[in-house]
Amino acid sequence: MTFDVSAVRALYPALADGHAYLDGAAGTQVPVPVIDAIAAAYRAGIGNLGGAFAASHRSDVIVAQARAAVADLVGGTTDGVVFGPSATALAYRMSEALSRQWTTDDEIVVSRLDHDSNIRPWIQAAGRVGALVRWAEVDLVTGELPAEQYAELVGPRTRLVAVTAASNAIGTRPDVAAIAGYAHAVGALCYVDGVHATPHVPVDIAALGADFYATSAYKWSGPHVAAVVADPALLETVWPDKLAPSSNAVPWRFERGTLPFADLAGVTAAVDHLAGLGTLGAADGPVAGATRRERILASMAAVEAHEAALFARLVDGLAKLGDVTLYGKAARRAPTAFFNVGARDPVAVAEHLASHGVNVWDGDNYAYELCQVLGLQSEGAVRAGIVHYNDDSDVDRLLSGIAELIVR
Ligand SMILES: Cc1ncc(COP(=O)(O)O)c(C=O)c1O
C-alpha cells in the first residue's frame, strides 16, 4: 500500500501556515473531511436524541455511525463504545464504577510508564475503598516496561491492571498482550490506555487482551471526543452513577448528559479519513469489496511504516548532533522522541524552535511518574512527535533548529 504524504498534507488546512507540526502527540490538526462533517451536521440541523422529528433522527444516526466507526478503528463492538469528553474523564468514570466492586482485600496494578490519566483515577478509587496499589516499574536505561514483573505484581487479590499501549513521552509500546495475560490468569481486568497508540499502529483490542481500551479522537485527526471500548457483556456487569431518567442500557448508561453530536459526526469522518490514508493519491484506489475495518488495518500499517521512516531520521539526526539526551530506546516504540539538549531548559528549547516555526512540547506531558523517576520533574524534556501528516522537511527543520542551539 502506498503512502502519499503530499496528498495527505493537502487535506490539512492548518499546515498551510508553514509550521512544522511536531506537536501531534498532544493533539493533531484536523483534515477537511472532518471539518466538513462537523459543519454539515450543524447545517443540516440536529436535535437531541429520541425525538419524533427529523433533526432528532439525524442525531440518532450520527451516534450510531460514530460508535460503528470507533468499533472498526480498534476492532471492537458497536454497543461496547462509550463516548465521553476526554480519556481522563472516562478513566474517572470507569474507575468510579468499577471500584464499587472492590474491597480492602483487593489490589490493583498501575505502571510508572503511563500518562497520569491512567494512574491517578485508579489510585484515588483504590484509596476510597482501601484497596492496595502496586506499581510496575520502567527500566530507566531502555525505557521498557518489562512484562515479566507482572508475574510478581499480579495475584489472586488483583482486580485490575491499568497499562498504556504506548507512552506519550518516550513512545515505549509494552507487551500489553502478555501483561493482560497475567491479569486474566487471575480473573482481573485490564484497562488499556490506547490514547497514544491508536494514531500510530493498527489496533486490535482482542489481540491486546484489553478489557477496556481508551482512545481520544483528537489524537487521530478528529474532534475533542474520547471513547472507551469494551465488550458490551462486560459493561453489563458495571453500574455507574447516573441520572434516574437516562437510559439504563449499555453503552448509554455510561454517557452522562448530552453527547456532542456534531463532533461525533467528525469522529466518523476522522475514522474514514484514517481508513483512506493508505490509498490517497494512489491510482488503484481502495481494494474493491474491502470492509472499512480491513481498509483501516491496511492504512494504519502504511501509516506505521511512513512514521517509522521519519522517526528513524529524527532519532539518527538527534544522535549525530551530540549533546542531546534521548530518553528511552524501547524495541517497540511509537514515533515520539523525548529529549533534552545539554542542560538547556526544555521550555527554552521549545521557544527557540517555535521561533523557527517548529511546534514541539516541553514539560512532563503528564507522564508525571515517569518524569519523576527519570529525575526530570515537571520541567520534563522536549517532545517531538511524528504523526502521519509529517514529512522529511518537518524533521529536518527540527534538527537544524537544535543544531543551531548546540553551536551557540
Ligand atoms: C497516553 C495518553 N493517555 C491519556 C491522555 C489523556 O487524554 P485526554 O486528553 O483525552 O484526557 C493523553 C493525552 O495527552 C495521552 O497522551
PDBQT file of the ligand as one rigid body, heavy atoms in Angstrom, charges set to zero:
ROOT
HETATM    1  C1  LIG A 501      -1.158   8.374  26.561  1.00  0.00    +0.000 C 
HETATM    2  C2  LIG A 501      -2.215   9.361  26.946  1.00  0.00    +0.000 A 
HETATM    3  N1  LIG A 501      -3.180   8.974  27.776  1.00  0.00    +0.000 NA
HETATM    4  C3  LIG A 501      -4.162   9.804  28.156  1.00  0.00    +0.000 A 
HETATM    5  C4  LIG A 501      -4.196  11.098  27.717  1.00  0.00    +0.000 A 
HETATM    6  C5  LIG A 501      -5.303  11.984  28.185  1.00  0.00    +0.000 C 
HETATM    7  O1  LIG A 501      -6.246  12.092  27.154  1.00  0.00    +0.000 OA
HETATM    8  P1  LIG A 501      -7.406  13.152  27.271  1.00  0.00    +0.000 P 
HETATM    9  O2  LIG A 501      -6.827  14.481  26.929  1.00  0.00    +0.000 OA
HETATM   10  O3  LIG A 501      -8.411  12.681  26.245  1.00  0.00    +0.000 OA
HETATM   11  O4  LIG A 501      -7.940  13.096  28.648  1.00  0.00    +0.000 OA
HETATM   12  C6  LIG A 501      -3.213  11.567  26.852  1.00  0.00    +0.000 A 
HETATM   13  C7  LIG A 501      -3.209  12.970  26.408  1.00  0.00    +0.000 C 
HETATM   14  O5  LIG A 501      -2.212  13.539  26.100  1.00  0.00    +0.000 OA
HETATM   15  C8  LIG A 501      -2.192  10.662  26.448  1.00  0.00    +0.000 A 
HETATM   16  O6  LIG A 501      -1.233  11.053  25.618  1.00  0.00    +0.000 OA
ENDROOT
TORSDOF 0
